[in-house]
């Protein structure tokens, strides 16, 4: 089956530092990955769509320079939160489009909880 | 306008009973798909069931079935024989565009289901 690994699960950082979150598809190739942000008790908000070998497509209101997305290979996409501030604290979760099931189901990583002090 | 609407913020169900979680959607794209995901308190997103807009029959996966009413634009999730482990947040989601190349999936606000012993 499709497995997406996300690392780190938890990260605490100081304000002003940058944090990188990795999203890997372990047993399939993912040409497209999606990055979501989720505030407590709220829904998943799509931040950007990451396509391998090309620039990410960001949703309206998401700062491209703040949330850098790189999809350098068919199995890895990274999200870097640059110059993080307390308001960036959130649950970030990535997903990949898995074609093996025939239905192109979105398979999710376990998420990364970011706390900025 | 909301693409995905889940009108039930919270639901209670007695163990072993069936429960229906509501989901309505809005799209003008003839090709779309509807997903249901379960999110326990741990945060991971667990895929439950999928229904494509061109599928003739309602999707079923074990105790989960999707009541797809295309004309009414609804895709309700039915969980039969509820178990205590079913207590979680449930999200309805929709992808628009071709099944093999969709670029966006949007989520509803979720329904918190609590199963009572």
HADDOCK unambig.tbl for C-alpha pairs under 7 A between the chains (distance, minus, plus):
assign (segid A and resid 42 and name CA) (segid B and resid 109 and name CA) 6.42 0.50 0.50
assign (segid A and resid 43 and name CA) (segid B and resid 107 and name CA) 6.73 0.50 0.50
assign (segid A and resid 43 and name CA) (segid B and resid 108 and name CA) 6.51 0.50 0.50
assign (segid A and resid 43 and name CA) (segid B and resid 109 and name CA) 4.77 0.50 0.50
assign (segid A and resid 43 and name CA) (segid B and resid 110 and name CA) 6.38 0.50 0.50
assign (segid A and resid 44 and name CA) (segid B and resid 107 and name CA) 6.24 0.50 0.50
assign (segid A and resid 49 and name CA) (segid B and resid 103 and name CA) 6.77 0.50 0.50
assign (segid A and resid 103 and name CA) (segid B and resid 99 and name CA) 7.00 0.50 0.50
assign (segid A and resid 104 and name CA) (segid B and resid 99 and name CA) 6.50 0.50 0.50
assign (segid A and resid 104 and name CA) (segid B and resid 100 and name CA) 6.42 0.50 0.50
assign (segid A and resid 108 and name CA) (segid B and resid 45 and name CA) 5.96 0.50 0.50
assign (segid A and resid 109 and name CA) (segid B and resid 44 and name CA) 6.97 0.50 0.50
assign (segid A and resid 110 and name CA) (segid B and resid 43 and name CA) 6.74 0.50 0.50
assign (segid A and resid 110 and name CA) (segid B and resid 44 and name CA) 4.64 0.50 0.50
assign (segid A and resid 111 and name CA) (segid B and resid 43 and name CA) 6.86 0.50 0.50
assign (segid A and resid 111 and name CA) (segid B and resid 44 and name CA) 6.52 0.50 0.50
